[in-house]
Amino acid sequence: GELSVAFMYVLERLGPEERAAFLLRQVFDYDYPEIAAQLGKTEASCRQMVHRASERVQQARTRFEVPQAVHHQLLQRFMKAAQSGDRHAIEALLSEDAQLIGDGGGIVPSFPKPLVGPFRITNLYWAVFRRLGAQVVYRMALINGEPGLLRYVGGRIESAQAFVTDGERIVAIYAVRNPDKLAGIPAMLPL
């Protein structure tokens, strides 16, 4: 099945070995001797890593599994704020530990490190608004089966943005700007 955006966000919080052990076990259904061989670890330590990772994923799921209607409403408010360049409204919708994670895929300039904190993320959206004004149009869309936003600049797709929310505020934004990955998305703004 598709990995939800929230699930991916949680996985990124795990250490690389913990994440590998967890994915091999839960997603690819490897048994422990196979995982141990893959990671060059003992079976016991692999069991422990999977156990720890599973607990963290469970905790996070309870935080991030939000009714779709609530998620949708938050995004609509965010879209309106971004569209009108309303700094205060944008910032108020972001959690204290909010992150913006960009993926330009090496083709389009992106930001190598996540932007952390409401202030920096707000500045980015505001800068786009200031620079491009009415050329920027946001649309709600399903991304990976979950509500997200598409950003069009001058009528052409510029990025697809998936969101992790905790029901009250936005915790993470994944901005995909790689043209190849945007293949399933209308390249021109539907009129």
C-alpha positions as CSV (number, residue, x, y, z in Angstrom):
1,G,0.0,0.0,0.0
2,E,1.0,3.6,-0.3
3,L,3.0,5.0,2.6
4,S,1.2,8.1,3.9
5,V,3.0,11.4,4.1
6,A,2.7,11.3,7.9
7,F,4.2,7.9,7.9
8,M,7.2,9.0,5.8
9,Y,7.6,12.0,8.1
10,V,7.8,9.7,11.1
11,L,10.3,7.4,9.4
12,E,12.6,10.3,8.7
13,R,12.8,10.9,12.5
14,L,14.3,7.4,13.0
15,G,18.0,6.7,12.7
16,P,19.1,5.2,9.4
17,E,19.6,1.7,10.8
18,E,16.4,1.7,12.8
19,R,14.5,2.9,9.7
20,A,16.1,0.2,7.6
21,A,15.3,-2.5,10.1
22,F,11.7,-1.3,10.5
23,L,11.1,-1.1,6.7
24,L,12.6,-4.5,6.0
25,R,10.4,-6.1,8.7
26,Q,7.1,-4.2,8.3
27,V,7.0,-3.2,4.7
28,F,9.1,-5.9,2.9
29,D,8.3,-8.7,5.4
30,Y,11.9,-9.9,5.9
31,D,12.5,-12.2,8.8
32,Y,15.1,-11.4,11.5
33,P,18.0,-13.5,10.3
34,E,17.6,-11.8,6.9
35,I,17.5,-8.3,8.5
36,A,20.6,-9.2,10.6
37,A,22.5,-10.3,7.5
38,Q,21.5,-7.2,5.6
39,L,22.5,-4.8,8.3
40,G,25.5,-6.7,9.7
41,K,23.9,-6.7,13.2
42,T,22.8,-9.4,15.6
43,E,19.2,-10.7,15.4
44,A,18.7,-9.4,18.9
45,S,19.7,-5.9,18.2
46,C,17.6,-5.9,15.0
47,R,14.5,-7.1,17.0
48,Q,15.2,-4.2,19.4
49,M,15.5,-1.7,16.6
50,V,12.2,-2.8,15.0
51,H,10.5,-2.7,18.4
52,R,11.7,0.8,19.2
53,A,10.8,2.0,15.7
54,S,7.3,0.5,15.9
55,E,6.6,2.2,19.2
56,R,7.6,5.5,17.8
57,V,5.6,5.0,14.7
58,Q,2.5,4.1,16.8
59,Q,2.9,7.2,19.0
60,A,3.2,9.4,15.9
61,R,0.3,7.8,14.2
62,T,-2.0,8.8,17.1
63,R,-0.7,12.4,16.7
64,F,-0.9,12.7,12.9
65,E,-3.8,10.5,11.8
66,V,-6.3,13.3,11.5
67,P,-9.8,13.1,10.0
68,Q,-9.5,14.1,6.3
69,A,-12.2,16.8,6.6
70,V,-10.1,18.5,9.4
71,H,-6.9,18.2,7.3
72,H,-8.7,19.6,4.3
73,Q,-10.0,22.6,6.3
74,L,-6.5,23.4,7.6
75,L,-5.1,23.3,4.0
76,Q,-7.9,25.5,2.7
77,R,-7.0,28.2,5.3
78,F,-3.3,27.8,4.5
79,M,-4.0,28.1,0.8
80,K,-6.0,31.3,1.3
81,A,-3.2,32.8,3.4
82,A,-0.5,31.8,1.0
83,Q,-2.5,33.1,-2.0
84,S,-3.1,36.5,-0.4
85,G,0.4,36.8,1.2
86,D,-1.0,37.0,4.7
87,R,2.1,36.5,6.8
88,H,0.3,36.3,10.2
89,A,-2.3,33.8,9.0
90,I,0.4,31.6,7.4
91,E,2.5,31.7,10.6
92,A,-0.4,31.0,12.9
93,L,-1.2,27.8,10.9
94,L,2.3,26.3,11.4
95,S,3.3,24.3,14.5
96,E,6.4,25.4,16.5
97,D,8.4,22.5,15.1
98,A,7.1,22.8,11.5
99,Q,9.4,21.7,8.7
100,L,9.5,22.4,5.0
101,I,11.2,19.6,3.1
102,G,12.1,20.3,-0.5
103,D,12.8,17.8,-3.2
104,G,14.0,19.3,-6.4
105,G,15.4,16.0,-7.6
106,G,18.6,17.7,-8.8
107,I,16.8,19.2,-11.8
108,V,15.1,22.3,-10.3
109,P,16.8,24.4,-7.6
110,S,15.6,23.3,-4.2
111,F,16.8,23.7,-0.6
112,P,19.2,21.0,0.5
113,K,18.2,21.2,4.2
114,P,14.7,21.3,5.6
115,L,13.5,24.8,6.6
116,V,12.6,24.6,10.3
117,G,10.2,26.8,12.3
118,P,7.2,28.9,11.4
119,F,9.1,32.1,10.8
120,R,11.4,30.8,8.1
121,I,8.6,28.8,6.3
122,T,6.3,31.9,6.4
123,N,9.1,34.0,4.9
124,L,9.5,31.6,2.0
125,Y,5.8,31.6,1.1
126,W,5.7,35.4,1.6
127,A,8.7,35.9,-0.7
128,V,7.0,33.8,-3.4
129,F,3.9,36.0,-3.0
130,R,5.9,39.2,-3.1
131,R,8.0,38.3,-6.1
132,L,5.3,36.8,-8.2
133,G,2.0,38.1,-6.9
134,A,-1.0,37.3,-9.0
135,Q,1.1,34.9,-11.2
136,V,1.0,32.4,-8.3
137,V,-2.1,30.2,-8.0
138,Y,-2.7,27.5,-5.5
139,R,-5.1,24.6,-6.1
140,M,-6.2,21.8,-3.8
141,A,-5.4,18.4,-5.1
142,L,-5.0,14.8,-4.0
143,I,-1.3,14.0,-3.7
144,N,-0.5,10.4,-3.0
145,G,-4.2,10.0,-2.1
146,E,-4.1,12.8,0.5
147,P,-5.2,16.4,0.3
148,G,-2.4,18.7,-0.7
149,L,-1.7,21.8,-2.7
150,L,-0.4,22.4,-6.2
151,R,1.3,25.7,-6.9
152,Y,1.2,27.1,-10.4
153,V,3.3,30.0,-11.5
154,G,2.3,31.8,-14.7
155,G,-0.1,29.0,-15.4
156,R,2.5,26.2,-15.3
157,I,2.9,23.7,-12.4
158,E,5.8,24.7,-10.1
159,S,5.4,22.4,-7.2
160,A,3.2,19.8,-5.5
161,Q,3.0,20.2,-1.7
162,A,1.9,17.4,0.7
163,F,1.2,18.2,4.3
164,V,1.4,16.5,7.7
165,T,-0.9,18.1,10.2
166,D,-1.8,17.3,13.8
167,G,-5.4,18.4,13.4
168,E,-4.7,21.9,14.6
169,R,-1.6,23.0,12.8
170,I,0.7,22.1,10.0
171,V,3.7,20.0,11.2
172,A,5.5,19.3,7.9
173,I,5.3,20.3,4.2
174,Y,6.9,18.2,1.5
175,A,7.4,20.3,-1.6
176,V,8.1,18.2,-4.7
177,R,9.5,20.3,-7.5
178,N,11.0,17.6,-9.7
179,P,9.2,17.8,-13.0
180,D,9.5,14.0,-13.6
181,K,7.7,13.3,-10.3
182,L,4.9,15.7,-11.2
183,A,3.9,13.7,-14.3
184,G,0.5,12.7,-13.0
185,I,-0.5,16.3,-12.2
186,P,-2.0,18.7,-14.8
187,A,1.0,20.7,-16.1
188,M,-1.1,23.6,-17.1
189,L,-3.5,25.4,-14.7
190,P,-7.0,24.0,-15.5
191,L,-9.2,26.9,-16.4
